[in-house]
Amino acid sequence: MGEIERISVYPVKGLDGRRLDAAEVLEGGTLERDREFALFDADGDVMNGKRTERVHDVDTTFDTETGALTVRTADGEEDEFDLDAESGRERASEWFGEFFGEDLTLKRDRSLGFVDRRGMGPSVISTATLREVASWFDGTTVEGMRRRLRANVEVSGVPAFWEDRFVGPDAPSFVAGDVRFDGVTPCGRCVVPQRDPDTGDRTPEFRERFVERRRETFPEWADEAAFDHFYTLMIITDVPEDYRGATVRVGDTVQSVEG
């Protein structure tokens, strides 16, 4: 039996995360404040870490109570924007537009957020998985791997790759406190985990090393047919409608349930 170790949301898509003690599951099935805001260019394409390494050149903090976003650049520039106010979002659009050299608009979605997989919910990984994968790369810490992978829910007290058991046609689900999570799909990874989260520099041969070790350590309890390839880590879940509006909390007991 495990427990919720961490809950993290990423208020502005592609930018820094915010650690929470508890988070409500929204009506759309995602966590409150997760990817609530996103920057879009004039063509309607999102600005994120998949698109530009420049996201690593700005540090952000977000106050979930007030909606205040603070930005800091490497050259010491600092500003603050009230993202709960339209005027604050307009100012932030201008600031990020200048920073990224694009015509950008900061948009908001309070019911679902701008998650990659619309219709799916929180991402889940175990602390042991983070520890194991960090060990594959010299000089990489658990915290560094955590920032590369950007999961919403982290579970401790379970083995590495525990989360893999929850995807596939015959997979169980798990309950954390008052919230049920059904596994939907493994998370295929993009270019972002290959980069140092502080510098944006790519780790040499990251993908090749990752795939080799993932294949070697793939757990016997997982349904390999549910995985299209080995460049996957963490799972994307769905919170059934009956559980939306409930709150998941750090310290909640986690247990597997059938059917």
ABEGO torsion letter per residue (X at the ends): XBBBABBBBBABBGBBBBBBABBBBBAAGBBBGBGABBBBBAAGBBBBAAABAAAAABBBBBBAAAGBBBBBBAAGBBBBBBAABAAAAAAAAAAAAAAAGBBBBBBBBAAAEBBABBGBBBBBBBAAAAAAAAAABBGBBAAAAAAAAGBABBBBGBBBGAAAAABEAABBBBBBEABBBBBABBBBBBAAAABBAAAGBBBBGAAAAAAAAAAAABBAABBAAABABABBBEBBBBBBAAABGBBBBBGBBBBBBBX
